[in-house]
């Protein structure tokens, strides 16, 4: 028989240790200090993007980021349309060793 009280307690503990994603507001930063990584699809990127941005769609992040962003100590601003994919990308990038990775709060639609 499943002990639901114990299971619920374990879930609460797991949520407590959830990683904080570093987010920045567009108006609070100097874009020249960052490498800009756009994790939207190629079609979305072709429609509009920030000047100088590199496009690596989210599903390709683990495989392709190190080809384009070799210095894992550089500041990276990750953006997408609404901020959801960029948060996931920040987690992935941190897992593979990037240190100064920030999600654009609210995404490009918030600019």
N, C-alpha and C positions, 0 to 999 in steps of 0.2 A: 504494500500500500504506500502511496506517495504521501510524504509529510509536507503538506502545503505551507505550513508555517516556516519550516526550515528553508524550503525552496524560495519563498518570498523574501526571507532575510538575506539569502545569498544574492538575489537579484538586487536588493537595495544596496548591498555592499559593492557589487559590481558597478552600479551606476555612480556611486560615490567616487570611484577612481577613474571616471571617464576623463579623457584628455581635454584640456582647454585648447581651443584653436585660437591662435593669435589673429585678430582682425584689425584692419585699419580703415578709416574713412578716407575717401578719395580727397576731400578738401584739406585733410590734415597732413598730407605727405608730399614730398618732392619726388616726382616720378623718376628724375634723373639718378636717384640713389638706388634704384631697383632694376633688376632684370624682370621683365614682365612676361608672365606665362599665362596664356589664354587656353583654358582646358575645354572650350566648347568644340563642337563639331567643325570640320573644315568648311561646311556650308555656312554655318553661323559666322565663323571667322571671316569668310570672304565677304559677307554682307557688311560688316563693320567691325572694327577693333581699335584698340589703343595703338598709337604710333610706336613702332619698335617692338611690338609684342611678338613673341614666339608662340606658334600654335602647336600644342600637343594635346589632342583630345584625351579626355580622362581615361578611357580604356587603354591608352598607350603609354601612360605616365611611367609605369615601372620599367618598361622596355626602352623608352626613347629619351628620357630626360637627360641622362648622363652624356648623351651624344651632343646635346646643345648647351647644357649648363654644367660645365665641368668642375667649377669651383663650388664645393659644397658649403663654403663659408660666405658666399655672396648673399646679399639681400634679394629675395625673390618675392614679387607680388603676384599672387595667383588670382586670376579673375575668370568669371563665367557670367552668365546672364543674370542670375538672381543671388548668387552667393552660396548655393547648396553644393554644386559640383566642386567649387574652389575649396570649400572646407574639407571635403573628402580628399582632394588632391594634396592639401597641406598635410593631412595625416599620412598619406602614402609617402610623400617626399621626406617627412621627418623619419619615417620607418626605414628609408634607404640612406639616411645619413645627412640630409640637408638640415642646416641649423637655423638660419634666419629666414623663415618662410612665413608669409602673411597672406591671409585671404582678404580680398577687397569686400568690405562689408556691404551687403545689399547688392553686390554685383554691378554689372555695367548699366543695368536699368535704374540704378540709384545715382547715377552721375548727372 
